[in-house]
Amino acid sequence: MKNSFTNKRLFSFLVWAAIIAAIIAAPSILPVFRLNLLGRYLSLAIVALGVDLIWGYTGLLSLGQGIFFALGGYCAAMFLQLNSATNFPNQIPEFFGLYGVQQLPFFWEPFRSSLFTLLAIWIVPASVAAILGFLVFRNRIKGVYFSILTQAALLVFFNFFNGQQKLINGTNGLKTDVTLLFGQMVGSDSMQRYFFWITAVLVILAWFFARWIVRDRFGNILIAIRDDEARVRFTGYNPTLFKTIVFAIAGGLAGISGALYTIQSGIVSPQFMTVPFSIEMVIWVAVGGRGTLLGAILGAVIINYAKSLVSEALPASWMFIQGGLFILVVTALPEGVLGWMQSDGPRNLLSRLGVRRPLSTYPGLEERGKDEVKL
């Protein structure tokens, strides 16, 4: 048991060393376009961490994380739009003039403040997640019903945002690449390099934060809720409170992820709230490894980068590859790739191929068995 734990820690250390080395080397190796893609995919790793917290550790399969992802993106885009509107009539974003709006809507005003925006990027999604989660969990809705409800909420938000042309430019979304920040265009190469470094640092901090959450008693209760919620309730704990808290934390992480993705992709739109995108978040975690945190990061980055490369070469084939990956995980690797590697998966595979696996506890027994066979 001790050797297994040591091996897992060594494996995680080596993976993190490879990740940090790749992040440091990326700006000097990759062209700006590829570096920008890597920055986007690192930002998606943050929302994947939130999905792992609520699904891998708590057993809550949410298909609506796109809500909170998009809310964080809209908060960042609204600030950038206002920050760049000083030369426009009435100092409001240009798209308002297309719909005859002369006065800035009241909920836009606070986003003139950078401090308010930095707080709103994670507080607004976390608050919406907390309200939605409390209403659901207090009625003891769980399992497939919870998944269906979160997907229904996603469709409600998508249709609402899609129709608000005069308030948030509706289906067209809000562009950020041509806005200004600190006197420079957000979509410029130099700014995108800064955003890459910021994203890389925040991914690491988000992992430490998620790791801190699941290490102690709080994490043990989350796992207990996943495995047997009724027993947790009988021991005196209130599962509703813990599920609401972790769902709000996942919502806040999704908001940060959405803001970082928005400023690196150049636009935020209701398309962030489509059902397939939220399902993809679940696939990243499933392939990387549920309940591993590190697997969520690797799954988000590697799958999205593979999607980009495959789509460039064979545009129509990625959906088949993605479906095959999910089928492989469900049927053969339920613990995901990282979980499979941490649980002696390679050794088990060699055993199935006929390679004898040495006994780690009493190696002498194996040698004795060989001698008896010879006799």
C-alpha positions in Angstrom: 0.0 0.0 0.0 2.8 2.4 0.9 4.7 1.6 -2.3 1.5 2.2 -4.3 1.0 5.6 -2.7 4.7 6.5 -3.3 4.4 5.5 -6.9 1.3 7.6 -7.4 3.1 10.6 -5.9 6.1 10.0 -8.1 4.0 9.7 -11.2 2.1 12.9 -10.4 5.3 14.7 -9.8 6.7 13.6 -13.1 3.5 14.6 -14.9 3.5 18.1 -13.3 7.2 18.5 -14.1 6.4 17.7 -17.8 3.5 20.1 -17.8 5.5 23.0 -16.3 8.4 22.3 -18.6 6.0 22.4 -21.6 4.4 25.6 -20.4 7.8 27.3 -20.0 9.1 26.1 -23.4 5.9 26.8 -25.4 6.3 30.6 -26.0 9.7 30.1 -27.5 8.8 27.0 -29.6 5.2 27.6 -30.8 4.1 30.3 -33.2 1.6 32.8 -31.8 -1.4 31.0 -33.4 -0.5 27.7 -31.7 0.4 29.4 -28.4 -3.0 31.1 -28.4 -4.7 27.8 -28.9 -2.7 26.3 -26.0 -3.8 29.2 -23.9 -7.4 28.6 -24.7 -7.1 24.9 -23.9 -5.4 25.7 -20.6 -8.3 27.9 -19.7 -10.7 25.1 -20.5 -8.8 23.0 -18.0 -10.1 25.2 -15.2 -13.7 24.4 -16.0 -12.7 20.7 -16.3 -11.4 20.9 -12.7 -14.8 22.1 -11.5 -16.5 19.3 -13.4 -14.2 16.8 -11.7 -15.0 18.3 -8.3 -18.8 17.9 -8.7 -18.8 14.7 -10.8 -15.6 12.8 -9.9 -15.7 13.5 -6.2 -19.4 14.2 -5.5 -21.1 12.2 -8.1 -23.1 15.1 -9.6 -23.1 14.8 -13.4 -23.9 18.4 -14.5 -24.6 19.0 -18.2 -25.0 22.7 -17.7 -21.6 24.1 -16.8 -21.8 26.1 -20.0 -24.1 28.5 -18.1 -21.4 29.6 -15.7 -18.7 29.4 -18.3 -20.6 31.9 -20.5 -21.4 34.2 -17.5 -17.7 34.6 -16.7 -17.0 35.4 -20.4 -19.8 38.0 -20.6 -18.5 39.7 -17.5 -15.0 40.0 -19.0 -16.4 41.1 -22.4 -18.7 43.8 -21.0 -15.7 45.4 -19.1 -13.6 45.4 -22.3 -16.4 46.8 -24.4 -16.9 49.7 -22.0 -13.2 50.2 -21.6 -12.9 50.7 -25.3 -16.1 52.8 -25.8 -14.7 56.2 -24.8 -14.6 57.4 -28.4 -18.1 56.2 -29.3 -21.3 58.3 -29.0 -22.6 58.5 -25.4 -19.5 56.4 -24.5 -21.4 53.1 -25.0 -20.4 50.1 -27.1 -21.0 50.5 -30.8 -23.4 47.7 -31.3 -26.1 49.5 -29.2 -26.4 52.1 -32.0 -27.5 49.3 -34.4 -30.6 48.8 -32.3 -31.3 52.4 -31.5 -30.2 52.2 -27.8 -29.0 55.6 -26.6 -28.5 54.9 -22.9 -26.4 52.2 -21.3 -28.5 49.5 -19.6 -28.3 49.7 -15.8 -26.6 46.3 -15.3 -23.7 47.4 -17.6 -22.7 50.3 -15.4 -20.8 48.4 -12.7 -18.6 46.8 -15.3 -16.8 50.2 -15.8 -14.8 49.2 -12.7 -12.0 46.7 -13.2 -12.2 45.6 -9.5 -15.9 44.9 -9.8 -15.3 42.9 -13.0 -12.5 40.8 -11.4 -14.9 39.9 -8.6 -17.9 39.4 -10.8 -16.1 37.0 -13.1 -16.3 34.3 -10.4 -18.9 35.6 -8.0 -21.7 36.0 -10.5 -21.4 32.4 -11.8 -20.8 31.0 -8.3 -23.9 32.8 -7.0 -26.1 31.5 -9.9 -24.8 28.0 -9.3 -25.4 28.3 -5.6 -29.0 29.4 -6.1 -29.7 26.8 -8.7 -28.0 24.1 -6.7 -29.8 24.9 -3.5 -33.2 24.8 -5.2 -32.3 21.4 -6.7 -30.5 19.7 -3.8 -33.0 20.8 -1.1 -35.6 18.7 -3.0 -33.2 15.7 -3.1 -33.0 15.6 -6.9 -30.0 13.6 -8.0 -28.8 11.1 -10.5 -30.1 11.3 -14.0 -32.8 13.7 -13.0 -30.1 16.2 -11.9 -28.4 15.8 -15.2 -31.6 16.4 -17.1 -32.5 19.4 -15.0 -29.1 21.1 -15.5 -29.4 20.5 -19.3 -32.8 22.1 -19.2 -31.5 25.1 -17.3 -28.7 25.4 -20.0 -31.3 25.5 -22.7 -33.3 28.2 -20.9 -30.2 30.4 -20.5 -29.2 29.8 -24.1 -32.6 30.9 -25.5 -32.7 33.9 -23.1 -29.2 35.2 -24.0 -29.8 34.4 -27.7 -32.8 36.7 -27.9 -31.3 39.8 -26.0 -30.1 41.7 -29.1 -30.6 45.2 -27.5 -28.9 44.3 -24.2 -26.0 42.0 -25.0 -26.0 41.8 -28.8 -27.9 38.5 -28.7 -26.7 35.8 -31.0 -23.9 37.9 -32.4 -22.2 38.0 -29.0 -19.6 40.5 -27.7 -16.2 40.8 -29.4 -13.1 41.3 -27.4 -10.2 41.0 -29.8 -10.6 44.6 -31.1 -11.1 46.1 -27.6 -8.4 47.9 -25.7 -6.7 47.0 -22.4 -3.9 49.1 -20.9 -3.7 50.9 -24.2 -3.1 47.8 -26.3 -5.4 45.8 -28.5 -6.5 42.6 -26.7 -6.1 40.5 -29.8 -2.5 41.6 -30.4 0.3 39.1 -30.3 2.0 40.7 -27.2 -1.3 40.8 -25.2 -2.0 37.2 -26.1 1.4 36.1 -24.8 0.6 37.9 -21.5 -2.8 36.1 -21.3 -1.1 32.8 -21.9 1.1 33.2 -18.9 -1.8 34.4 -16.8 -3.8 31.4 -17.8 -0.9 29.0 -17.1 -0.5 30.4 -13.6 -4.2 30.3 -12.8 -4.5 26.7 -14.0 -1.8 25.7 -11.5 -3.4 27.8 -8.7 -6.8 26.3 -9.5 -5.4 22.8 -9.2 -3.8 23.7 -5.8 -7.2 25.1 -4.7 -9.1 22.0 -5.8 -6.5 19.8 -4.2 -6.8 21.7 -1.0 -10.6 21.2 -1.1 -10.6 17.4 -1.5 -7.7 16.6 0.8 -9.3 16.9 4.2 -12.7 16.3 5.9 -14.6 18.3 3.3 -13.3 16.1 0.5 -14.0 12.9 2.5 -17.6 14.0 2.9 -17.9 14.7 -0.8 -16.7 11.2 -1.6 -19.1 9.8 1.0 -22.0 11.7 -0.7 -21.0 10.2 -4.0 -20.8 6.6 -2.6 -23.7 6.6 -0.1 -25.6 9.9 0.5 -28.2 8.4 2.7 -25.5 7.2 5.2 -24.0 10.7 5.2 -27.4 12.1 6.1 -27.9 9.6 8.9 -24.5 10.5 10.4 -25.6 14.0 11.0 -24.2 15.9 8.0 -26.4 17.9 5.7 -25.6 16.8 2.1 -27.6 19.7 0.7 -25.1 22.2 2.2 -22.0 20.4 0.9 -23.4 19.8 -2.6 -24.5 23.5 -2.8 -21.0 24.6 -1.8 -19.1 22.4 -4.2 -21.5 23.2 -7.0 -20.9 27.0 -6.4 -17.2 26.4 -6.4 -17.4 24.6 -9.7 -19.5 27.5 -11.0 -16.9 30.0 -10.0 -14.1 28.0 -11.6 -16.2 27.8 -14.8 -16.6 31.6 -14.7 -12.9 32.2 -14.5 -12.4 29.7 -17.3 -14.9 31.4 -19.4 -13.3 34.8 -18.9 -9.9 33.6 -19.9 -11.2 31.7 -22.9 -13.1 34.8 -24.0 -10.2 37.2 -24.1 -8.1 34.6 -25.9 -10.7 33.5 -28.4 -11.8 37.0 -29.2 -15.6 36.7 -28.6 -18.2 35.5 -26.2 -21.6 34.4 -27.4 -24.6 32.2 -26.5 -22.8 29.4 -28.3 -20.9 28.8 -25.1 -24.2 27.6 -23.7 -24.9 25.0 -26.3 -25.6 21.4 -25.1 -22.7 19.8 -27.0 -20.1 22.1 -25.5 -21.2 21.2 -21.9 -21.2 17.5 -22.8 -17.6 17.9 -24.2 -16.5 19.1 -20.7 -17.7 15.9 -19.2 -15.8 13.9 -21.9 -12.6 15.7 -21.1 -12.9 14.6 -17.5 -14.0 11.1 -18.3 -11.1 10.5 -20.7 -8.5 12.1 -18.4 -9.7 10.4 -15.3 -12.5 11.1 -12.9 -11.5 12.0 -9.3 -7.9 12.7 -10.2 -7.9 16.5 -10.9 -4.7 16.2 -12.9 -6.5 14.0 -15.3 -9.1 16.7 -15.9 -6.4 19.2 -16.9 -4.7 16.7 -19.2 -8.0 15.6 -20.7 -9.0 19.2 -21.5 -5.7 20.2 -23.0 -4.8 17.0 -25.0 -8.3 16.3 -26.3 -8.8 19.9 -27.5 -5.4 20.1 -29.1 -6.0 16.8 -30.8 -9.3 18.1 -32.0 -7.6 21.1 -33.5 -4.9 19.1 -35.3 -7.4 16.4 -36.6 -9.9 19.0 -37.7 -7.2 20.7 -39.8 -6.3 17.5 -41.6 -9.7 15.7 -41.6 -12.5 18.2 -40.8 -15.3 15.7 -40.7 -13.7 12.9 -38.7 -13.3 14.4 -35.2 -16.8 13.6 -34.0 -16.3 9.9 -34.8 -12.9 10.0 -32.9 -14.5 11.7 -29.9 -17.3 9.3 -29.8 -14.9 6.4 -30.0 -12.9 7.9 -27.1 -16.0 8.1 -24.9 -17.0 4.5 -25.8 -13.5 3.3 -25.0 -13.6 5.0 -21.6 -17.1 3.7 -20.7 -16.4 0.1 -21.7 -12.7 -0.4 -21.0 -11.3 2.5 -19.0 -14.0 3.7 -16.5 -11.3 5.3 -14.4 -9.9 7.3 -17.3 -6.4 7.2 -18.8 -4.7 8.8 -15.8 -6.6 6.6 -13.3 -5.8 3.5 -15.4 -2.1 4.4 -15.3 -2.1 5.1 -11.5 -3.9 1.8 -10.7 -1.3 -0.5 -12.3 -3.2 -0.6 -15.6 0.0 -1.1 -17.7 1.0 -4.1 -15.5 -2.5 -5.6 -15.8 -2.4 -5.2 -19.5 1.0 -7.0 -19.7 -0.4 -9.8 -17.6 -3.3 -10.3 -20.0 -0.7 -10.5 -22.8 1.1 -13.3 -21.0 3.8 -11.4 -19.2 4.1 -12.7 -15.7 3.6 -10.1 -13.0 6.1 -10.4 -10.1 4.6 -10.6 -6.6 5.6 -7.5 -4.7 4.9 -8.8 -1.2 6.5 -12.2 -1.2 8.7 -12.5 -4.3 10.1 -15.8 -3.0 6.7 -17.5 -3.5 7.0 -17.0 -7.3 10.5 -18.5 -7.4 9.3 -21.4 -5.4 6.4 -21.9 -7.7 8.7 -22.0 -10.7 10.9 -24.7 -9.0 7.9 -26.8 -8.2 6.8 -26.7 -11.9 10.2 -27.9 -13.0 10.1 -30.8 -10.6 
